[in-house]
Amino acid sequence: MNNLSCKISNFENSTVITNVGVFNFVSSLFPEKHIRPITEIRYVDRYYSLVSNHSLDRLLITGSNVTSQWSIDQKTGQETIEIFRQNPEGNTDVIRMKSDIAHEIGHSVFNHLPEDKRVDYEAIWSTNKKQRPDIRAANYVAEDFCYAYAMFFLEREKLLSNSHQKFDFIKGLI
């Protein structure tokens, strides 16, 4: 088990998983070196639809709402993952919540990749156009990496069947 140093907060308010549940999920599945840069993973009990005027909405091209966000404070370098309410009434899907957490951890990992590794992944991305899960992944290499990263930990066989190259690349980061 990893010595998880990031703060896990407010997941009791999600009604589908607790802080301890998130801690156990993250610390048992992801390499410590991938978690180390993250200061906090927190649940935010707000719903952001794509039709609202919230600034997060401009980040997405498709989908029905914003369910998660990775951010880095440019002054302090602190990284935060926020998981938002899945629908206006509340949360119903712990698997989706875990997938969002894994995806956002992928953003941190991608952010810390050396330039040569980013170039290597971009070459894989540009030759695997049919294996992109949505329009964001089709347009942004970082989004594609995050989908593949989450799939590596949560749906390994699916990633392996979709793109052996992406599987091997992420496996090489472990």
N, C-alpha and C positions, 0 to 999 in steps of 0.2 A: 504494500500500500504506500502511496505517495505521502510525503509530509506536506500537505496542502497548506500554503501560507496565505492564500487570498481569502478575503472575507466573503462569506455566503450570507445573504440577508433577505429577509422579508418573504421568503417562499411559503411560509405558513399561510399568508394571505392569498396564495394562488389556489388553494383548496385541492390541488392535485398532487403536490409533492412538498415535503418539508425541507428546511435548511439542511437537516441531517441527511435526507434523501439525496439532495443535490451534492452535498459533500461526498457521500459514498459513491455516487455515480461518477463524479469528476475524478476523485482520487483513485478509484479502482480501474478506470478505463484509460485515462490519458497520461502520457509521459510527463513526469514532473517538470522537465525542461520546457514543455509547451505551456504549462500552467504558471510557472514562476513569474513571468512578466505581468500577469493579471493581478490587479490590486483587489478587485471586488467583482463578484457575480451577484446581481440583485434582481429581485422581482419588483416590478413597478406596476401597481394596480391601476393602469390606465389603458384605454383602448384607443388605438389610432387607426381610423379608417382612411382609405385613400381619398375620400372626398372631404376630409377635414382640412383645415388650413395649417396644420402643424408642419414644422420644417422637416420632420422626418419623412413626410409623405413625398417630398420631392426626390428622395433617394431611390424610390421604387418606380419601376416602369409598369409592372404588372402585379397582379394579386389583389386580394380584397382588403388586406390590412397589414400594418407593420407589427411584427410579433417579437422582434429582437433587434439589438444594436450593439456593436462593439465600438468603443471610442477610446481615443488617447488624448490626454491633456498635453498640449504642445509645450507648456511651461514646465510641468513636473515629470512628464513621461509616464504618468500613471495610466494604466489601462483598466477600463471598466466594461463589463458586459451587463446590459439591461435586457430583461425578458419582460415583455408586455402582455397584458390580458389578450387572450386569443379571440374573443368576440365580446360584443357589448354586454352580454349577460354574465360572462365569467369564463372560466377555463374548463375544458372537458377532456383534454388529451395530453396525458403525461408523456407519451412517446413523442409527440410534436414538440413539447417543451424541451425534452432532452435533445432532440434533433436541433432545435434552435440554439441551445447551449453549445453543442458540438460545432455547429456552423460558425458561431461567433468566436470560439476558441481558434478555429481555423483562420479567422481574420488576424488574430494575434500572431499565429505561426507564420502566416504569409508576410506580415509586416516585418518579421525578424529574419526572413530568408535573405541570405547573401545575394547580391545582384546576379551572380552566375547561376544560382539555383532558380531564381525568378525567370531568367532567360531560358533555362532548360524547361521549366514548366510551361512557359508561354509557347515553346515549340511543340510540346505535347498538345496543348490547348488548340493551337492553330491547325493541327492535323486531325483532331478528333471532333469535328464540327457536329457530327450526328449524335454524339454522346453528351450533349449539354442539356441539363434538366429544365432550364427555363430561359426566358429572354435575357435576364440579367447575366446568367452564366454565358450566354452566347455573345454578349457585348463586353463583358468585363472578366479578364483573366482571374482576378482575385476572387470574384464570386464563384467562378467555376471551381477554383481550388477549394474554396470553403465547402461547397456541396460535396466535392470528392472527399475532402477530409472527414466530414461528418459521416459519409457513406462508409469510409474505411473502418470506422469504429462501430457503426451501428448496422450497416448492411453490407458487410464485407464481400459476400458472394455476388451481390448485385453490382458492386463496383468492379469486381474482378471480371464479370461477364461483359460489362459495358466498356471498360478500358483497362486492359492489363498494364498499359504504360502509366496511367495515373495511379493505379494500385502500387506498382513498383516504386514510383517516385515517392509517394507518401510513406511506404514501408521503409524506404531509405532514410527518412527523417526521424524514424523512431530510434 
